[in-house]
Amino acid sequence: MSPTDAPSPSADAPAVASMSFEQAMAALEQIVAQLESGRVDLEQSITLYERGAELRKHCEAKLRAAEMKVEQIVQGADGSAVDVKPFEAG
């Protein structure tokens, strides 16, 4: 595959904002593999890097949102939920 044959993010690539965490991670992994292969030219590398940075930011936001939803459930001796506490990062 020549540098110009490498797949690239294009107008038909899904908008990052509409991607699930899993979709964004998969796209980011593909970009990392392309960049690590060394088979893309400089301009394509820059374009891929920019898309990768956008995907990374999206993934971090999705993780923060999920973290805020995580709740610790305190169980009683019988295994039933006694109390629900908000997750505390730390």
Secondary structure, 3 states (H helix, E strand, C coil): CCHHHCCCCCCCCCCHHHCCHHHHHHHHHHHHHHHHHCCCCHHHHHHHHHHHHHHHHHHHHHHHHHHHHCEEEEECCCCCEEEEEECCCC
